[in-house]
Amino acid sequence: MITEIAILDVKKGQEKSFENTFKEAQKIISSMNGYISHSLQKCLENNSRYLLRVEWETLEDHTIGFRESSEYKQWKELLHHYYEPFPTVEHYGKNL
Amino acid sequence: MITEIAILDVKKGQEKSFENTFKEAQKIISSMNGYISHSLQKCLENNSRYLLRVEWETLEDHTIGFRESSEYKQWKELLHHYYEPFPTVEHYGKNL
């Protein structure tokens, strides 16, 4: 199991719209092969920042299975225009 | 419940020593009032990077209860010399 982590900075004023759109978009990611669970949490210090965590069975379930899928195109269309700057995504291994 | 998040960049070559020291240091944080759980995960893309997550009952359990305690002095002495740059710590609210 691996954890995908992205700090999402959303354009000012678009926070509520992003949150509502994410409620729809999360159905996409939840349906993918290798998906285990996810969470979206809002930063207490920065009103436009969110932490997205997604647990995947393997790294490739995210980097290939999801990112090269037609579902990813929908995900991008729904969400990517909210981000500024575009987020860096990293992956983390099991709990030490 | 809130989540403390810190991306920890450890000095090159000190990764194993940091991991071993953290095994001791985690006993400190686990004993604090308001502590719920924690995890330390190693980054797959960057060998010197770790993700620390700590769940606390309230923000103040971390920012006051822990950071103003004598136990925090021990935590600092054990761990802070490993970090470069010194990490930014943020807090995130409940799952949206």
N, CA and C atoms of all chains as a GROMACS GRO file, in nm:
protein
  576
    1MET      N    1   0.083  -0.120   0.000
    1MET     CA    2   0.000   0.000   0.000
    1MET      C    3   0.086   0.125   0.000
    2ILE      N    4   0.052   0.225  -0.079
    2ILE     CA    5   0.124   0.352  -0.081
    2ILE      C    6   0.023   0.467  -0.066
    3THR      N    7   0.077   0.581  -0.024
    3THR     CA    8  -0.007   0.698  -0.001
    3THR      C    9   0.032   0.808  -0.098
    4GLU      N   10  -0.062   0.854  -0.177
    4GLU     CA   11  -0.042   0.971  -0.262
    4GLU      C   12  -0.075   1.095  -0.180
    5ILE      N   13   0.013   1.194  -0.185
    5ILE     CA   14  -0.009   1.317  -0.109
    5ILE      C   15   0.003   1.437  -0.202
    6ALA      N   16  -0.097   1.525  -0.199
    6ALA     CA   17  -0.089   1.649  -0.275
    6ALA      C   18  -0.141   1.763  -0.189
    7ILE      N   19  -0.061   1.869  -0.179
    7ILE     CA   20  -0.108   1.993  -0.116
    7ILE      C   21  -0.169   2.076  -0.228
    8LEU      N   22  -0.298   2.105  -0.217
    8LEU     CA   23  -0.372   2.172  -0.324
    8LEU      C   24  -0.396   2.317  -0.286
    9ASP      N   25  -0.342   2.410  -0.364
    9ASP     CA   26  -0.370   2.552  -0.344
    9ASP      C   27  -0.471   2.595  -0.448
   10VAL      N   28  -0.588   2.636  -0.399
   10VAL     CA   29  -0.702   2.669  -0.485
   10VAL      C   30  -0.706   2.821  -0.503
   11LYS      N   31  -0.745   2.865  -0.624
   11LYS     CA   32  -0.754   3.009  -0.652
   11LYS      C   33  -0.847   3.076  -0.551
   12LYS      N   34  -0.807   3.192  -0.502
   12LYS     CA   35  -0.884   3.264  -0.400
   12LYS      C   36  -1.027   3.290  -0.447
   13GLY      N   37  -1.122   3.266  -0.358
   13GLY     CA   38  -1.262   3.288  -0.391
   13GLY      C   39  -1.331   3.166  -0.452
   14GLN      N   40  -1.253   3.065  -0.491
   14GLN     CA   41  -1.311   2.947  -0.555
   14GLN      C   42  -1.315   2.826  -0.462
   15GLU      N   43  -1.294   2.850  -0.333
   15GLU     CA   44  -1.282   2.739  -0.238
   15GLU      C   45  -1.412   2.657  -0.230
   16LYS      N   46  -1.526   2.725  -0.217
   16LYS     CA   47  -1.653   2.652  -0.202
   16LYS      C   48  -1.687   2.574  -0.328
   17SER      N   49  -1.665   2.639  -0.443
   17SER     CA   50  -1.690   2.573  -0.571
   17SER      C   51  -1.602   2.450  -0.584
   18PHE      N   52  -1.474   2.463  -0.548
   18PHE     CA   53  -1.383   2.348  -0.551
   18PHE      C   54  -1.435   2.235  -0.462
   19GLU      N   55  -1.476   2.269  -0.340
   19GLU     CA   56  -1.523   2.166  -0.246
   19GLU      C   57  -1.645   2.093  -0.302
   20ASN      N   58  -1.736   2.168  -0.363
   20ASN     CA   59  -1.855   2.105  -0.421
   20ASN      C   60  -1.820   2.017  -0.539
   21THR      N   61  -1.729   2.066  -0.624
   21THR     CA   62  -1.689   1.987  -0.741
   21THR      C   63  -1.615   1.862  -0.697
   22PHE      N   64  -1.534   1.875  -0.591
   22PHE     CA   65  -1.461   1.758  -0.544
   22PHE      C   66  -1.556   1.647  -0.499
   23LYS      N   67  -1.669   1.685  -0.442
   23LYS     CA   68  -1.768   1.584  -0.398
   23LYS      C   69  -1.810   1.496  -0.515
   24GLU      N   70  -1.822   1.556  -0.634
   24GLU     CA   71  -1.853   1.478  -0.754
   24GLU      C   72  -1.730   1.400  -0.801
   25ALA      N   73  -1.617   1.470  -0.807
   25ALA     CA   74  -1.495   1.410  -0.864
   25ALA      C   75  -1.448   1.289  -0.784
   26GLN      N   76  -1.474   1.289  -0.655
   26GLN     CA   77  -1.423   1.177  -0.574
   26GLN      C   78  -1.488   1.044  -0.613
   27LYS      N   79  -1.604   1.051  -0.678
   27LYS     CA   80  -1.665   0.926  -0.726
   27LYS      C   81  -1.578   0.861  -0.833
   28ILE      N   82  -1.510   0.945  -0.911
   28ILE     CA   83  -1.424   0.893  -1.018
   28ILE      C   84  -1.308   0.814  -0.956
   29ILE      N   85  -1.235   0.879  -0.867
   29ILE     CA   86  -1.115   0.814  -0.813
   29ILE      C   87  -1.152   0.689  -0.731
   30SER      N   88  -1.265   0.698  -0.663
   30SER     CA   89  -1.307   0.585  -0.577
   30SER      C   90  -1.341   0.460  -0.657
   31SER      N   91  -1.364   0.478  -0.786
   31SER     CA   92  -1.405   0.363  -0.870
   31SER      C   93  -1.286   0.294  -0.938
   32MET      N   94  -1.166   0.347  -0.919
   32MET     CA   95  -1.050   0.296  -0.994
   32MET      C   96  -0.993   0.169  -0.932
   33ASN      N   97  -0.931   0.088  -1.017
   33ASN     CA   98  -0.861  -0.031  -0.968
   33ASN      C   99  -0.747   0.009  -0.875
   34GLY      N  100  -0.734  -0.059  -0.763
   34GLY     CA  101  -0.624  -0.033  -0.672
   34GLY      C  102  -0.651   0.078  -0.573
   35TYR      N  103  -0.762   0.150  -0.590
   35TYR     CA  104  -0.801   0.254  -0.494
   35TYR      C  105  -0.840   0.188  -0.361
   36ILE      N  106  -0.790   0.243  -0.252
   36ILE     CA  107  -0.829   0.192  -0.119
   36ILE      C  108  -0.915   0.294  -0.044
   37SER      N  109  -0.865   0.417  -0.031
   37SER     CA  110  -0.941   0.519   0.043
   37SER      C  111  -0.881   0.656   0.011
   38HIS      N  112  -0.952   0.762   0.047
   38HIS     CA  113  -0.898   0.896   0.030
   38HIS      C  114  -0.956   0.990   0.134
   39SER      N  115  -0.891   1.105   0.150
   39SER     CA  116  -0.947   1.211   0.233
   39SER      C  117  -0.906   1.346   0.175
   40LEU      N  118  -0.990   1.445   0.198
   40LEU     CA  119  -0.961   1.584   0.160
   40LEU      C  120  -0.984   1.667   0.286
   41GLN      N  121  -0.878   1.735   0.331
   41GLN     CA  122  -0.887   1.813   0.454
   41GLN      C  123  -0.844   1.955   0.426
   42LYS      N  124  -0.910   2.051   0.492
   42LYS     CA  125  -0.882   2.194   0.469
   42LYS      C  126  -0.780   2.242   0.572
   43CYS      N  127  -0.686   2.323   0.525
   43CYS     CA  128  -0.581   2.375   0.612
   43CYS      C  129  -0.638   2.479   0.709
   44LEU      N  130  -0.594   2.474   0.834
   44LEU     CA  131  -0.642   2.570   0.934
   44LEU      C  132  -0.569   2.704   0.923
   45GLU      N  133  -0.448   2.704   0.869
   45GLU     CA  134  -0.368   2.827   0.861
   45GLU      C  135  -0.387   2.901   0.728
   46ASN      N  136  -0.439   2.832   0.626
   46ASN     CA  137  -0.447   2.891   0.491
   46ASN      C  138  -0.580   2.847   0.430
   47ASN      N  139  -0.670   2.943   0.417
   47ASN     CA  140  -0.809   2.915   0.377
   47ASN      C  141  -0.823   2.855   0.236
   48SER      N  142  -0.719   2.868   0.153
   48SER     CA  143  -0.726   2.819   0.015
   48SER      C  144  -0.648   2.690  -0.006
   49ARG      N  145  -0.600   2.631   0.101
   49ARG     CA  146  -0.514   2.513   0.091
   49ARG      C  147  -0.586   2.388   0.142
   50TYR      N  148  -0.563   2.277   0.072
   50TYR     CA  149  -0.623   2.149   0.107
   50TYR      C  150  -0.516   2.039   0.101
   51LEU      N  151  -0.537   1.936   0.180
   51LEU     CA  152  -0.450   1.819   0.176
   51LEU      C  153  -0.530   1.702   0.120
   52LEU      N  154  -0.485   1.652   0.005
   52LEU     CA  155  -0.548   1.533  -0.053
   52LEU      C  156  -0.458   1.413  -0.027
   53ARG      N  157  -0.516   1.310   0.035
   53ARG     CA  158  -0.447   1.183   0.055
   53ARG      C  159  -0.527   1.074  -0.015
   54VAL      N  160  -0.457   0.992  -0.092
   54VAL     CA  161  -0.522   0.877  -0.152
   54VAL      C  162  -0.436   0.754  -0.124
   55GLU      N  163  -0.496   0.652  -0.072
   55GLU     CA  164  -0.428   0.524  -0.050
   55GLU      C  165  -0.453   0.436  -0.172
   56TRP      N  166  -0.342   0.383  -0.227
   56TRP     CA  167  -0.350   0.293  -0.343
   56TRP      C  168  -0.282   0.160  -0.306
   57GLU      N  169  -0.324   0.054  -0.370
   57GLU     CA  170  -0.257  -0.076  -0.346
   57GLU      C  171  -0.112  -0.071  -0.391
   58THR      N  172  -0.085  -0.015  -0.510
   58THR     CA  173   0.052  -0.004  -0.561
   58THR      C  174   0.071   0.136  -0.621
   59LEU      N  175   0.199   0.175  -0.638
   59LEU     CA  176   0.231   0.303  -0.702
   59LEU      C  177   0.173   0.309  -0.843
   60GLU      N  178   0.183   0.196  -0.915
   60GLU     CA  179   0.139   0.194  -1.054
   60GLU      C  180  -0.013   0.206  -1.068
   61ASP      N  181  -0.086   0.167  -0.964
   61ASP     CA  182  -0.231   0.187  -0.969
   61ASP      C  183  -0.263   0.335  -0.985
   62HIS      N  184  -0.179   0.421  -0.928
   62HIS     CA  185  -0.198   0.564  -0.945
   62HIS      C  186  -0.133   0.616  -1.072
   63THR      N  187  -0.001   0.588  -1.086
   63THR     CA  188   0.076   0.656  -1.192
   63THR      C  189   0.044   0.605  -1.331
   64ILE      N  190   0.000   0.480  -1.341
   64ILE     CA  191  -0.034   0.425  -1.473
   64ILE      C  192  -0.186   0.402  -1.480
   65GLY      N  193  -0.236   0.317  -1.389
   65GLY     CA  194  -0.377   0.278  -1.395
   65GLY      C  195  -0.472   0.396  -1.397
   66PHE      N  196  -0.447   0.493  -1.308
   66PHE     CA  197  -0.537   0.609  -1.304
   66PHE      C  198  -0.496   0.716  -1.405
   67ARG      N  199  -0.368   0.755  -1.404
   67ARG     CA  200  -0.328   0.870  -1.484
   67ARG      C  201  -0.337   0.846  -1.634
   68GLU      N  202  -0.336   0.720  -1.676
   68GLU     CA  203  -0.346   0.693  -1.820
   68GLU      C  204  -0.487   0.648  -1.859
   69SER      N  205  -0.582   0.669  -1.770
   69SER     CA  206  -0.720   0.624  -1.796
   69SER      C  207  -0.805   0.736  -1.854
   70SER      N  208  -0.919   0.698  -1.912
   70SER     CA  209  -1.013   0.798  -1.961
   70SER      C  210  -1.079   0.870  -1.842
   71GLU      N  211  -1.089   0.799  -1.730
   71GLU     CA  212  -1.147   0.862  -1.611
   71GLU      C  213  -1.062   0.981  -1.564
   72TYR      N  214  -0.930   0.969  -1.582
   72TYR     CA  215  -0.841   1.078  -1.541
   72TYR      C  216  -0.869   1.205  -1.619
   73LYS      N  217  -0.907   1.189  -1.746
   73LYS     CA  218  -0.941   1.308  -1.827
   73LYS      C  219  -1.058   1.383  -1.764
   74GLN      N  220  -1.158   1.309  -1.716
   74GLN     CA  221  -1.273   1.373  -1.649
   74GLN      C  222  -1.229   1.443  -1.520
   75TRP      N  223  -1.148   1.372  -1.442
   75TRP     CA  224  -1.093   1.425  -1.315
   75TRP      C  225  -1.022   1.558  -1.340
   76LYS      N  226  -0.934   1.559  -1.443
   76LYS     CA  227  -0.859   1.680  -1.479
   76LYS      C  228  -0.953   1.794  -1.516
   77GLU      N  229  -1.051   1.763  -1.599
   77GLU     CA  230  -1.143   1.867  -1.645
   77GLU      C  231  -1.222   1.928  -1.530
   78LEU      N  232  -1.259   1.841  -1.436
   78LEU     CA  233  -1.336   1.891  -1.321
   78LEU      C  234  -1.250   1.975  -1.227
   79LEU      N  235  -1.124   1.935  -1.204
   79LEU     CA  236  -1.050   1.989  -1.090
   79LEU      C  237  -0.929   2.076  -1.124
   80HIS      N  238  -0.860   2.047  -1.232
   80HIS     CA  239  -0.727   2.111  -1.248
   80HIS      C  240  -0.733   2.262  -1.262
   81HIS      N  241  -0.843   2.315  -1.315
   81HIS     CA  242  -0.851   2.461  -1.332
   81HIS      C  243  -0.862   2.537  -1.200
   82TYR      N  244  -0.887   2.466  -1.091
   82TYR     CA  245  -0.895   2.534  -0.960
   82TYR      C  246  -0.758   2.564  -0.901
   83TYR      N  247  -0.653   2.496  -0.947
   83TYR     CA  248  -0.524   2.498  -0.876
   83TYR      C  249  -0.432   2.609  -0.925
   84GLU      N  250  -0.368   2.677  -0.830
   84GLU     CA  251  -0.265   2.776  -0.862
   84GLU      C  252  -0.175   2.795  -0.741
   85PRO      N  253  -0.048   2.753  -0.746
   85PRO     CA  254   0.016   2.686  -0.862
   85PRO      C  255  -0.033   2.543  -0.877
   86PHE      N  256   0.008   2.480  -0.988
   86PHE     CA  257  -0.029   2.342  -1.007
   86PHE      C  258   0.045   2.256  -0.904
   87PRO      N  259  -0.025   2.166  -0.837
   87PRO     CA  260   0.037   2.095  -0.724
   87PRO      C  261   0.142   1.992  -0.764
   88THR      N  262   0.238   1.973  -0.674
   88THR     CA  263   0.331   1.861  -0.682
   88THR      C  264   0.268   1.743  -0.609
   89VAL      N  265   0.273   1.628  -0.671
   89VAL     CA  266   0.218   1.507  -0.607
   89VAL      C  267   0.335   1.418  -0.569
   90GLU      N  268   0.333   1.366  -0.447
   90GLU     CA  269   0.437   1.273  -0.403
   90GLU      C  270   0.371   1.148  -0.346
   91HIS      N  271   0.451   1.044  -0.337
   91HIS     CA  272   0.403   0.915  -0.285
   91HIS      C  273   0.488   0.876  -0.165
   92TYR      N  274   0.423   0.816  -0.067
   92TYR     CA  275   0.490   0.777   0.056
   92TYR      C  276   0.461   0.630   0.084
   93GLY      N  277   0.563   0.562   0.140
   93GLY     CA  278   0.553   0.419   0.168
   93GLY      C  279   0.484   0.390   0.300
   94LYS      N  280   0.501   0.267   0.343
   94LYS     CA  281   0.430   0.221   0.463
   94LYS      C  282   0.479   0.294   0.590
   95ASN      N  283   0.400   0.288   0.692
   95ASN     CA  284   0.435   0.352   0.819
   95ASN      C  285   0.561   0.286   0.876
   96LEU      N  286   0.660   0.370   0.913
   96LEU     CA  287   0.788   0.316   0.965
   96LEU      C  288   0.774   0.270   1.110
   97MET      N  289  -1.122   1.674   1.609
   97MET     CA  290  -0.993   1.616   1.577
   97MET      C  291  -0.924   1.693   1.465
   98ILE      N  292  -0.795   1.718   1.478
   98ILE     CA  293  -0.719   1.786   1.372
   98ILE      C  294  -0.594   1.703   1.340
   99THR      N  295  -0.541   1.729   1.220
   99THR     CA  296  -0.423   1.656   1.174
   99THR      C  297  -0.306   1.752   1.158
  100GLU      N  298  -0.198   1.725   1.228
  100GLU     CA  299  -0.073   1.798   1.208
  100GLU      C  300   0.003   1.731   1.095
  101ILE      N  301   0.053   1.812   1.002
  101ILE     CA  302   0.127   1.758   0.887
  101ILE      C  303   0.260   1.830   0.876
  102ALA      N  304   0.368   1.754   0.867
  102ALA     CA  305   0.500   1.812   0.842
  102ALA      C  306   0.574   1.727   0.741
  103ILE      N  307   0.626   1.793   0.637
  103ILE     CA  308   0.716   1.727   0.541
  103ILE      C  309   0.856   1.748   0.597
  104LEU      N  310   0.924   1.639   0.631
  104LEU     CA  311   1.054   1.647   0.697
  104LEU      C  312   1.164   1.614   0.597
  105ASP      N  313   1.253   1.709   0.571
  105ASP     CA  314   1.370   1.684   0.487
  105ASP      C  315   1.490   1.664   0.579
  106VAL      N  316   1.546   1.544   0.574
  106VAL     CA  317   1.655   1.504   0.663
  106VAL      C  318   1.788   1.522   0.588
  107LYS      N  319   1.892   1.563   0.662
  107LYS     CA  320   2.024   1.581   0.600
  107LYS      C  321   2.070   1.451   0.534
  108LYS      N  322   2.127   1.464   0.416
  108LYS     CA  323   2.170   1.346   0.338
  108LYS      C  324   2.267   1.260   0.419
  109GLY      N  325   2.246   1.130   0.414
  109GLY     CA  326   2.332   1.036   0.487
  109GLY      C  327   2.285   1.007   0.628
  110GLN      N  328   2.191   1.088   0.679
  110GLN     CA  329   2.146   1.070   0.818
  110GLN      C  330   2.008   1.004   0.826
  111GLU      N  331   1.963   0.948   0.715
  111GLU     CA  332   1.827   0.894   0.711
  111GLU      C  333   1.807   0.778   0.810
  112LYS      N  334   1.900   0.684   0.812
  112LYS     CA  335   1.884   0.567   0.900
  112LYS      C  336   1.890   0.609   1.047
  113SER      N  337   1.985   0.698   1.078
  113SER     CA  338   1.997   0.748   1.215
  113SER      C  339   1.868   0.819   1.257
  114PHE      N  340   1.814   0.902   1.168
  114PHE     CA  341   1.686   0.969   1.197
  114PHE      C  342   1.575   0.869   1.224
  115GLU      N  343   1.565   0.767   1.140
  115GLU     CA  344   1.458   0.668   1.157
  115GLU      C  345   1.470   0.596   1.292
  116ASN      N  346   1.594   0.563   1.330
  116ASN     CA  347   1.615   0.496   1.459
  116ASN      C  348   1.582   0.589   1.576
  117THR      N  349   1.624   0.714   1.565
  117THR     CA  350   1.597   0.810   1.672
  117THR      C  351   1.447   0.836   1.682
  118PHE      N  352   1.380   0.840   1.568
  118PHE     CA  353   1.236   0.864   1.571
  118PHE      C  354   1.162   0.754   1.647
  119LYS      N  355   1.211   0.632   1.636
  119LYS     CA  356   1.148   0.520   1.709
  119LYS      C  357   1.146   0.548   1.860
  120GLU      N  358   1.251   0.612   1.909
  120GLU     CA  359   1.254   0.651   2.050
  120GLU      C  360   1.165   0.774   2.074
  121ALA      N  361   1.180   0.873   1.987
  121ALA     CA  362   1.111   1.001   2.006
  121ALA      C  363   0.959   0.986   2.002
  122GLN      N  364   0.911   0.888   1.925
  122GLN     CA  365   0.766   0.876   1.912
  122GLN      C  366   0.699   0.838   2.045
  123LYS      N  367   0.778   0.782   2.136
  123LYS     CA  368   0.721   0.752   2.269
  123LYS      C  369   0.683   0.880   2.342
  124ILE      N  370   0.760   0.986   2.315
  124ILE     CA  371   0.731   1.115   2.380
  124ILE      C  372   0.596   1.168   2.334
  125ILE      N  373   0.580   1.180   2.202
  125ILE     CA  374   0.458   1.242   2.150
  125ILE      C  375   0.336   1.156   2.184
  126SER      N  376   0.355   1.025   2.182
  126SER     CA  377   0.242   0.933   2.208
  126SER      C  378   0.189   0.943   2.350
  127SER      N  379   0.269   1.002   2.439
  127SER     CA  380   0.229   1.010   2.580
  127SER      C  381   0.158   1.141   2.614
  128MET      N  382   0.147   1.232   2.516
  128MET     CA  383   0.094   1.365   2.546
  128MET      C  384  -0.060   1.367   2.553
  129ASN      N  385  -0.111   1.461   2.632
  129ASN     CA  386  -0.256   1.482   2.637
  129ASN      C  387  -0.308   1.523   2.499
  130GLY      N  388  -0.418   1.462   2.458
  130GLY     CA  389  -0.480   1.501   2.331
  130GLY      C  390  -0.424   1.427   2.211
  131TYR      N  391  -0.316   1.352   2.231
  131TYR     CA  392  -0.259   1.271   2.121
  131TYR      C  393  -0.356   1.159   2.087
  132ILE      N  394  -0.379   1.138   1.958
  132ILE     CA  395  -0.465   1.027   1.914
  132ILE      C  396  -0.382   0.919   1.841
  133SER      N  397  -0.306   0.960   1.739
  133SER     CA  398  -0.227   0.862   1.664
  133SER      C  399  -0.126   0.938   1.578
  134HIS      N  400  -0.030   0.866   1.524
  134HIS     CA  401   0.066   0.930   1.432
  134HIS      C  402   0.118   0.827   1.333
  135SER      N  403   0.180   0.878   1.226
  135SER     CA  404   0.250   0.791   1.132
  135SER      C  405   0.368   0.867   1.075
  136LEU      N  406   0.472   0.793   1.039
  136LEU     CA  407   0.589   0.848   0.970
  136LEU      C  408   0.610   0.762   0.846
  137GLN      N  409   0.605   0.825   0.730
  137GLN     CA  410   0.617   0.752   0.604
  137GLN      C  411   0.728   0.813   0.520
  138LYS      N  412   0.804   0.728   0.451
  138LYS     CA  413   0.917   0.773   0.370
  138LYS      C  414   0.872   0.799   0.227
  139CYS      N  415   0.924   0.906   0.168
  139CYS     CA  416   0.886   0.945   0.032
  139CYS      C  417   0.948   0.849  -0.070
  140LEU      N  418   0.870   0.810  -0.170
  140LEU     CA  419   0.922   0.719  -0.273
  140LEU      C  420   1.007   0.794  -0.376
  141GLU      N  421   0.985   0.924  -0.393
  141GLU     CA  422   1.058   1.000  -0.495
  141GLU      C  423   1.183   1.067  -0.440
  142ASN      N  424   1.194   1.081  -0.307
  142ASN     CA  425   1.304   1.155  -0.246
  142ASN      C  426   1.347   1.080  -0.120
  143ASN      N  427   1.465   1.023  -0.124
  143ASN     CA  428   1.513   0.932  -0.020
  143ASN      C  429   1.532   0.998   0.116
  144SER      N  430   1.539   1.131   0.119
  144SER     CA  431   1.564   1.203   0.245
  144SER      C  432   1.438   1.270   0.300
  145ARG      N  433   1.325   1.242   0.239
  145ARG     CA  434   1.200   1.310   0.278
  145ARG      C  435   1.104   1.214   0.347
  146TYR      N  436   1.037   1.267   0.450
  146TYR     CA  437   0.940   1.189   0.528
  146TYR      C  438   0.814   1.273   0.548
  147LEU      N  439   0.703   1.204   0.565
  147LEU     CA  440   0.576   1.269   0.597
  147LEU      C  441   0.537   1.229   0.738
  148LEU      N  442   0.531   1.328   0.826
  148LEU     CA  443   0.484   1.304   0.963
  148LEU      C  444   0.340   1.353   0.975
  149ARG      N  445   0.254   1.264   1.021
  149ARG     CA  446   0.113   1.299   1.048
  149ARG      C  447   0.087   1.269   1.195
  150VAL      N  448   0.028   1.365   1.262
  150VAL     CA  449  -0.014   1.340   1.401
  150VAL      C  450  -0.159   1.385   1.415
  151GLU      N  451  -0.241   1.299   1.466
  151GLU     CA  452  -0.380   1.334   1.495
  151GLU      C  453  -0.388   1.379   1.641
  152TRP      N  454  -0.448   1.496   1.660
  152TRP     CA  455  -0.468   1.552   1.795
  152TRP      C  456  -0.617   1.578   1.816
  153GLU      N  457  -0.658   1.575   1.941
  153GLU     CA  458  -0.800   1.604   1.970
  153GLU      C  459  -0.832   1.749   1.934
  154THR      N  460  -0.743   1.843   1.971
  154THR     CA  461  -0.764   1.985   1.937
  154THR      C  462  -0.632   2.045   1.890
  155LEU      N  463  -0.642   2.159   1.820
  155LEU     CA  464  -0.522   2.232   1.775
  155LEU      C  465  -0.433   2.268   1.893
  156GLU      N  466  -0.495   2.311   2.002
  156GLU     CA  467  -0.418   2.355   2.118
  156GLU      C  468  -0.345   2.241   2.188
  157ASP      N  469  -0.395   2.119   2.174
  157ASP     CA  470  -0.321   2.005   2.230
  157ASP      C  471  -0.181   1.998   2.169
  158HIS      N  472  -0.170   2.038   2.041
  158HIS     CA  473  -0.038   2.041   1.978
  158HIS      C  474   0.035   2.173   2.006
  159THR      N  475  -0.032   2.285   1.974
  159THR     CA  476   0.041   2.414   1.972
  159THR      C  477   0.072   2.466   2.112
  160ILE      N  478  -0.006   2.429   2.210
  160ILE     CA  479   0.020   2.474   2.347
  160ILE      C  480   0.061   2.355   2.433
  161GLY      N  481  -0.028   2.255   2.443
  161GLY     CA  482  -0.003   2.141   2.532
  161GLY      C  483   0.130   2.073   2.504
  162PHE      N  484   0.160   2.048   2.379
  162PHE     CA  485   0.286   1.980   2.347
  162PHE      C  486   0.402   2.079   2.336
  163ARG      N  487   0.384   2.184   2.256
  163ARG     CA  488   0.498   2.272   2.226
  163ARG      C  489   0.548   2.351   2.346
  164GLU      N  490   0.464   2.368   2.446
  164GLU     CA  491   0.510   2.441   2.564
  164GLU      C  492   0.545   2.346   2.680
  165SER      N  493   0.559   2.220   2.650
  165SER     CA  494   0.587   2.120   2.756
  165SER      C  495   0.737   2.093   2.768
  166SER      N  496   0.776   2.033   2.880
  166SER     CA  497   0.916   1.990   2.896
  166SER      C  498   0.944   1.872   2.802
  167GLU      N  499   0.841   1.792   2.773
  167GLU     CA  500   0.862   1.680   2.680
  167GLU      C  501   0.903   1.731   2.541
  168TYR      N  502   0.853   1.849   2.501
  168TYR     CA  503   0.889   1.904   2.369
  168TYR      C  504   1.038   1.935   2.362
  169LYS      N  505   1.097   1.976   2.475
  169LYS     CA  506   1.241   2.004   2.475
  169LYS      C  507   1.319   1.877   2.441
  170GLN      N  508   1.277   1.763   2.496
  170GLN     CA  509   1.343   1.636   2.464
  170GLN      C  510   1.325   1.601   2.316
  171TRP      N  511   1.202   1.618   2.268
  171TRP     CA  512   1.168   1.590   2.126
  171TRP      C  513   1.259   1.672   2.034
  172LYS      N  514   1.271   1.803   2.065
  172LYS     CA  515   1.356   1.893   1.987
  172LYS      C  516   1.501   1.846   1.986
  173GLU      N  517   1.551   1.813   2.106
  173GLU     CA  518   1.692   1.772   2.116
  173GLU      C  519   1.718   1.645   2.037
  174LEU      N  520   1.623   1.553   2.038
  174LEU     CA  521   1.640   1.427   1.965
  174LEU      C  522   1.633   1.448   1.814
  175LEU      N  523   1.542   1.533   1.768
  175LEU     CA  524   1.507   1.531   1.625
  175LEU      C  525   1.546   1.654   1.544
  176HIS      N  526   1.544   1.773   1.604
  176HIS     CA  527   1.552   1.893   1.519
  176HIS      C  528   1.683   1.907   1.443
  177HIS      N  529   1.792   1.851   1.496
  177HIS     CA  530   1.922   1.865   1.427
  177HIS      C  531   1.929   1.784   1.297
  178TYR      N  532   1.832   1.695   1.275
  178TYR     CA  533   1.831   1.617   1.150
  178TYR      C  534   1.776   1.697   1.031
  179TYR      N  535   1.702   1.803   1.056
  179TYR     CA  536   1.623   1.866   0.949
  179TYR      C  537   1.698   1.977   0.877
  180GLU      N  538   1.687   1.977   0.744
  180GLU     CA  539   1.742   2.086   0.663
  180GLU      C  540   1.668   2.088   0.531
  181PRO      N  541   1.589   2.193   0.503
  181PRO     CA  542   1.561   2.308   0.589
  181PRO      C  543   1.470   2.268   0.706
  182PHE      N  544   1.453   2.359   0.799
  182PHE     CA  545   1.364   2.332   0.910
  182PHE      C  546   1.219   2.328   0.856
  183PRO      N  547   1.143   2.227   0.894
  183PRO     CA  548   1.012   2.207   0.832
  183PRO      C  549   0.905   2.308   0.873
  184THR      N  550   0.814   2.331   0.780
  184THR     CA  551   0.691   2.404   0.809
  184THR      C  552   0.587   2.303   0.856
  185VAL      N  553   0.520   2.335   0.964
  185VAL     CA  554   0.415   2.247   1.016
  185VAL      C  555   0.280   2.314   0.989
  186GLU      N  556   0.185   2.236   0.937
  186GLU     CA  557   0.050   2.289   0.915
  186GLU      C  558  -0.051   2.195   0.978
  187HIS      N  559  -0.171   2.248   0.998
  187HIS     CA  560  -0.279   2.170   1.059
  187HIS      C  561  -0.398   2.165   0.963
  188TYR      N  562  -0.463   2.052   0.960
  188TYR     CA  563  -0.576   2.031   0.870
  188TYR      C  564  -0.697   1.981   0.948
  189GLY      N  565  -0.814   2.026   0.904
  189GLY     CA  566  -0.938   1.993   0.973
  189GLY      C  567  -0.996   1.859   0.930
  190LYS      N  568  -1.120   1.839   0.966
  190LYS     CA  569  -1.184   1.710   0.942
  190LYS      C  570  -1.199   1.681   0.792
  191ASN      N  571  -1.217   1.554   0.759
  191ASN     CA  572  -1.235   1.513   0.620
  191ASN      C  573  -1.362   1.577   0.564
  192LEU      N  574  -1.350   1.641   0.446
  192LEU     CA  575  -1.465   1.712   0.388
  192LEU      C  576  -1.562   1.614   0.320
   0.00000   0.00000   0.00000
